[in-house]
């Protein structure tokens, strides 16, 4: 009887250990499964706090008409719209923001109109990890349909004029005509070809917009013309199919060929 009791006791102990081990494994899997959500939540909270600490003095999340004269930089809703168009994945977006905040240059400008209005922002020694958290927060932030959408507003500006046509420099007229020639190319073979065309057009437009020779009325007209095609350029840069690429190529060709409505 003692032997039987001893065997039963040992068996119970071993079975208990096995069950505890299984529970432990199950708990570990549960914790492991939920950890990414916890990390994401913490990262978003960190991003919000860091944005308030380092960015809120100049950038609003969304524009406030009552504080228009106090704005020192473009609102983040516009920043995100521009950068997501050029850098659609979260990884690309975050990397681009880190690079820009660390070293803002004319070559890296994605919002030339804002740079003409506010000036080139200074580099911010915030630290890469902090910038990544801020950029991740912005990428995932839900701005809703604030203001009806940047692209829609830009498209609605087409064919509007604010006054006298701008007097373009000869070199910039040549750039516009060259852009039209690029758009007349009907032998684009891949989605990448269309995306690269969008990037070339955007870089050309950026160079003209940042030309310090344009001031006051001329600058206003130059900005208005490029605002009228900005949505199409962004769409072309981030196009996913050749069919859509061809659609935006044709739209841009029609609008670019009409540049004399705005510019001499």
VEXROSE-562685 format. One record per residue (C-alpha): z, y, x; residue number from 1. Coordinates in nm, 3 decimals, decimal comma. Each point is the difference from the previous one (the first is absolute). Example, Ala and Ser with C-alpha at 12.3 -4.5 7.8 and 13.67 -1.06 7.14 Angstrom:
2
[drennu [0,780 -0,450 1,230] 1],
[drennu [-0,066 0,344 0,137] 2],
//
This chain:
264
[drennu [0,000 0,000 0,000] 1],
[drennu [0,083 0,238 0,281] 2],
[drennu [-0,337 -0,067 0,160] 3],
[drennu [-0,180 0,061 -0,330] 4],
[drennu [0,192 0,324 -0,051] 5],
[drennu [-0,078 0,112 0,352] 6],
[drennu [-0,373 -0,075 -0,042] 7],
[drennu [-0,001 0,187 -0,334] 8],
[drennu [0,174 0,299 0,159] 9],
[drennu [-0,247 0,016 0,289] 10],
[drennu [-0,298 -0,034 -0,235] 11],
[drennu [0,131 0,280 -0,218] 12],
[drennu [0,051 0,220 0,304] 13],
[drennu [-0,355 -0,063 0,129] 14],
[drennu [-0,151 0,056 -0,343] 15],
[drennu [0,194 0,324 -0,032] 16],
[drennu [-0,130 0,118 0,337] 17],
[drennu [-0,356 -0,083 -0,099] 18],
[drennu [0,032 0,187 -0,330] 19],
[drennu [0,153 0,300 0,178] 20],
[drennu [-0,287 -0,009 0,247] 21],
[drennu [-0,252 -0,003 -0,285] 22],
[drennu [0,174 0,290 -0,170] 23],
[drennu [0,002 0,185 0,328] 24],
[drennu [-0,374 -0,057 0,047] 25],
[drennu [-0,068 0,106 -0,358] 26],
[drennu [0,207 0,313 0,047] 27],
[drennu [-0,177 0,080 0,326] 28],
[drennu [-0,340 -0,037 -0,167] 29],
[drennu [0,110 0,224 -0,284] 30],
[drennu [0,129 0,264 0,239] 31],
[drennu [-0,311 -0,029 0,214] 32],
[drennu [-0,223 0,034 -0,305] 33],
[drennu [0,175 0,314 -0,121] 34],
[drennu [0,045 0,165 0,341] 35],
[drennu [-0,350 0,161 0,012] 36],
[drennu [0,069 0,180 -0,329] 37],
[drennu [0,332 0,120 0,135] 38],
[drennu [-0,166 0,120 0,320] 39],
[drennu [-0,275 0,176 -0,195] 40],
[drennu [0,259 0,169 -0,220] 41],
[drennu [0,203 0,114 0,299] 42],
[drennu [-0,314 0,125 0,175] 43],
[drennu [-0,098 0,203 -0,306] 44],
[drennu [0,350 0,149 -0,023] 45],
[drennu [-0,010 0,083 0,370] 46],
[drennu [-0,346 0,153 -0,041] 47],
[drennu [0,114 0,223 -0,285] 48],
[drennu [0,303 0,120 0,195] 49],
[drennu [-0,202 0,062 0,318] 50],
[drennu [-0,269 0,187 -0,191] 51],
[drennu [0,264 0,228 -0,148] 52],
[drennu [0,155 0,051 0,344] 53],
[drennu [-0,314 0,069 0,204] 54],
[drennu [-0,281 0,098 -0,239] 55],
[drennu [0,135 0,171 -0,313] 56],
[drennu [0,032 0,341 0,167] 57],
[drennu [-0,381 0,029 0,008] 58],
[drennu [-0,142 -0,269 -0,232] 59],
[drennu [0,065 -0,042 -0,370] 60],
[drennu [-0,070 -0,338 -0,160] 61],
[drennu [-0,215 0,169 -0,265] 62],
[drennu [-0,111 0,363 -0,022] 63],
[drennu [0,212 0,247 -0,193] 64],
[drennu [-0,203 0,299 -0,130] 65],
[drennu [0,318 0,209 -0,010] 66],
[drennu [0,047 -0,051 0,375] 67],
[drennu [-0,365 0,031 0,103] 68],
[drennu [0,066 0,297 0,229] 69],
[drennu [0,285 -0,187 0,172] 70],
[drennu [-0,204 -0,308 0,091] 71],
[drennu [-0,017 -0,054 0,376] 72],
[drennu [-0,208 -0,319 -0,008] 73],
[drennu [-0,202 -0,207 -0,250] 74],
[drennu [0,200 -0,204 -0,253] 75],
[drennu [0,031 -0,369 0,078] 76],
[drennu [-0,195 -0,108 -0,307] 77],
[drennu [-0,309 0,161 0,158] 78],
[drennu [0,079 -0,140 0,344] 79],
[drennu [0,022 -0,351 -0,142] 80],
[drennu [-0,325 0,040 -0,196] 81],
[drennu [-0,190 0,106 0,311] 82],
[drennu [0,147 -0,260 0,232] 83],
[drennu [-0,028 -0,292 -0,243] 84],
[drennu [-0,367 0,081 -0,043] 85],
[drennu [-0,056 -0,029 0,374] 86],
[drennu [0,265 -0,265 0,070] 87],
[drennu [0,030 -0,221 -0,311] 88],
[drennu [0,234 -0,271 0,132] 89],
[drennu [0,370 0,067 0,052] 90],
[drennu [-0,024 -0,100 0,367] 91],
[drennu [-0,290 0,239 0,065] 92],
[drennu [0,167 0,279 -0,195] 93],
[drennu [0,331 -0,028 0,182] 94],
[drennu [-0,168 -0,016 0,342] 95],
[drennu [-0,209 0,309 -0,077] 96],
[drennu [0,304 0,199 -0,115] 97],
[drennu [0,198 -0,100 0,311] 98],
[drennu [-0,287 0,110 0,224] 99],
[drennu [-0,042 0,330 -0,184] 100],
[drennu [0,366 0,097 -0,009] 101],
[drennu [0,041 -0,078 0,369] 102],
[drennu [-0,315 0,182 0,108] 103],
[drennu [-0,180 0,221 -0,255] 104],
[drennu [-0,345 0,102 0,126] 105],
[drennu [-0,314 0,150 -0,151] 106],
[drennu [-0,182 -0,328 0,062] 107],
[drennu [0,252 -0,191 -0,212] 108],
[drennu [0,010 0,246 -0,292] 109],
[drennu [-0,049 -0,164 -0,341] 110],
[drennu [0,067 0,317 -0,203] 111],
[drennu [-0,203 0,281 0,160] 112],
[drennu [0,047 0,231 -0,298] 113],
[drennu [0,378 -0,030 0,031] 114],
[drennu [-0,019 0,064 0,374] 115],
[drennu [-0,199 0,319 -0,063] 116],
[drennu [0,263 0,111 -0,251] 117],
[drennu [0,323 -0,111 0,169] 118],
[drennu [-0,104 -0,046 0,363] 119],
[drennu [0,025 -0,315 0,212] 120],
[drennu [0,345 -0,155 -0,031] 121],
[drennu [0,207 -0,035 0,319] 122],
[drennu [0,077 -0,343 0,140] 123],
[drennu [0,326 -0,135 -0,136] 124],
[drennu [0,222 -0,199 0,242] 125],
[drennu [0,151 -0,208 -0,280] 126],
[drennu [-0,050 -0,341 0,158] 127],
[drennu [-0,257 -0,265 -0,090] 128],
[drennu [0,238 -0,215 -0,205] 129],
[drennu [0,109 0,294 -0,214] 130],
[drennu [-0,360 0,109 -0,054] 131],
[drennu [-0,094 -0,355 -0,100] 132],
[drennu [0,276 -0,005 -0,261] 133],
[drennu [-0,109 0,338 -0,139] 134],
[drennu [-0,367 -0,105 -0,006] 135],
[drennu [0,083 -0,331 -0,170] 136],
[drennu [0,203 0,184 -0,262] 137],
[drennu [-0,290 0,238 -0,069] 138],
[drennu [-0,258 -0,278 -0,013] 139],
[drennu [0,203 -0,186 -0,264] 140],
[drennu [0,120 0,305 -0,194] 141],
[drennu [-0,133 0,022 -0,355] 142],
[drennu [-0,129 0,353 -0,056] 143],
[drennu [-0,140 -0,098 -0,340] 144],
[drennu [-0,301 0,198 -0,117] 145],
[drennu [0,136 0,326 0,132] 146],
[drennu [-0,234 0,290 -0,063] 147],
[drennu [-0,276 -0,219 -0,136] 148],
[drennu [-0,093 -0,140 0,339] 149],
[drennu [-0,128 0,178 0,309] 150],
[drennu [-0,342 -0,160 -0,006] 151],
[drennu [-0,066 0,094 -0,359] 152],
[drennu [0,088 0,364 0,065] 153],
[drennu [-0,224 0,011 0,304] 154],
[drennu [-0,293 -0,142 -0,195] 155],
[drennu [0,054 0,254 -0,278] 156],
[drennu [-0,036 0,280 0,255] 157],
[drennu [-0,365 -0,089 0,056] 158],
[drennu [-0,238 0,273 -0,119] 159],
[drennu [0,278 0,259 -0,024] 160],
[drennu [-0,027 0,315 0,206] 161],
[drennu [0,256 0,265 0,088] 162],
[drennu [-0,239 0,276 0,101] 163],
[drennu [-0,247 0,083 0,272] 164],
[drennu [-0,154 -0,286 0,199] 165],
[drennu [0,139 -0,067 0,344] 166],
[drennu [-0,198 0,099 0,308] 167],
[drennu [-0,006 -0,321 0,204] 168],
[drennu [-0,045 -0,004 0,373] 169],
[drennu [-0,331 -0,149 0,111] 170],
[drennu [0,170 -0,294 0,172] 171],
[drennu [0,180 -0,090 -0,323] 172],
[drennu [-0,319 0,023 -0,205] 173],
[drennu [-0,151 -0,251 0,244] 174],
[drennu [0,303 -0,228 -0,049] 175],
[drennu [-0,042 0,008 -0,377] 176],
[drennu [-0,371 -0,078 0,024] 177],
[drennu [0,078 -0,283 0,240] 178],
[drennu [0,252 -0,137 -0,250] 179],
[drennu [-0,268 0,006 -0,268] 180],
[drennu [-0,228 -0,198 0,230] 181],
[drennu [0,275 -0,259 0,052] 182],
[drennu [0,035 -0,030 -0,377] 183],
[drennu [-0,374 -0,054 -0,041] 184],
[drennu [0,030 -0,323 0,200] 185],
[drennu [-0,069 -0,284 -0,246] 186],
[drennu [0,026 -0,282 0,255] 187],
[drennu [0,380 -0,027 0,013] 188],
[drennu [0,063 -0,372 0,039] 189],
[drennu [0,374 -0,050 -0,050] 190],
[drennu [0,318 0,139 -0,150] 191],
[drennu [0,100 0,108 0,352] 192],
[drennu [-0,321 0,206 0,027] 193],
[drennu [0,092 0,188 -0,316] 194],
[drennu [0,359 0,052 0,118] 195],
[drennu [-0,119 0,132 0,337] 196],
[drennu [-0,240 0,236 -0,177] 197],
[drennu [0,292 0,135 -0,204] 198],
[drennu [0,202 0,055 0,318] 199],
[drennu [-0,289 0,184 0,170] 200],
[drennu [-0,042 0,226 -0,301] 201],
[drennu [0,373 0,070 -0,020] 202],
[drennu [0,024 0,083 0,371] 203],
[drennu [-0,296 0,236 -0,032] 204],
[drennu [0,157 0,173 -0,300] 205],
[drennu [0,332 0,025 0,183] 206],
[drennu [-0,165 0,168 0,299] 207],
[drennu [-0,159 0,262 -0,225] 208],
[drennu [0,319 0,061 -0,198] 209],
[drennu [0,202 0,048 0,318] 210],
[drennu [-0,249 0,245 0,149] 211],
[drennu [0,215 0,310 0,064] 212],
[drennu [-0,304 0,225 -0,049] 213],
[drennu [0,029 -0,039 -0,378] 214],
[drennu [0,250 0,228 -0,164] 215],
[drennu [0,080 0,134 -0,344] 216],
[drennu [-0,294 -0,029 -0,246] 217],
[drennu [-0,216 -0,210 0,231] 218],
[drennu [0,282 -0,246 0,057] 219],
[drennu [0,071 -0,018 -0,373] 220],
[drennu [-0,359 -0,097 -0,073] 221],
[drennu [-0,016 -0,250 0,286] 222],
[drennu [0,317 -0,163 -0,129] 223],
[drennu [-0,129 -0,006 -0,355] 224],
[drennu [-0,322 -0,168 0,101] 225],
[drennu [0,173 -0,273 0,197] 226],
[drennu [0,264 -0,046 -0,268] 227],
[drennu [-0,285 -0,077 -0,240] 228],
[drennu [-0,102 -0,301 0,212] 229],
[drennu [0,339 -0,099 0,143] 230],
[drennu [0,071 -0,275 -0,253] 231],
[drennu [-0,339 -0,159 0,062] 232],
[drennu [0,052 0,007 0,378] 233],
[drennu [0,339 -0,166 -0,035] 234],
[drennu [-0,144 -0,259 -0,237] 235],
[drennu [-0,279 -0,076 0,244] 236],
[drennu [0,244 -0,034 0,292] 237],
[drennu [0,203 -0,261 -0,189] 238],
[drennu [-0,279 -0,170 -0,194] 239],
[drennu [0,036 -0,376 -0,060] 240],
[drennu [-0,352 -0,100 -0,108] 241],
[drennu [-0,356 0,098 0,094] 242],
[drennu [-0,067 0,080 -0,365] 243],
[drennu [0,276 0,261 -0,007] 244],
[drennu [-0,106 0,123 0,343] 245],
[drennu [-0,350 0,063 -0,131] 246],
[drennu [0,141 0,180 -0,305] 247],
[drennu [0,203 0,242 0,211] 248],
[drennu [-0,287 0,047 0,247] 249],
[drennu [-0,225 0,113 -0,284] 250],
[drennu [0,267 0,228 -0,149] 251],
[drennu [0,065 0,162 0,336] 252],
[drennu [-0,370 0,044 0,068] 253],
[drennu [-0,047 0,185 -0,330] 254],
[drennu [0,300 0,226 0,062] 255],
[drennu [-0,069 0,063 0,369] 256],
[drennu [-0,361 0,089 -0,074] 257],
[drennu [0,135 0,265 -0,237] 258],
[drennu [0,203 0,172 0,270] 259],
[drennu [-0,199 0,325 -0,028] 260],
[drennu [0,169 0,062 -0,334] 261],
[drennu [0,313 0,077 0,201] 262],
[drennu [-0,123 0,082 0,349] 263],
[drennu [-0,279 0,209 0,150] 264],
//
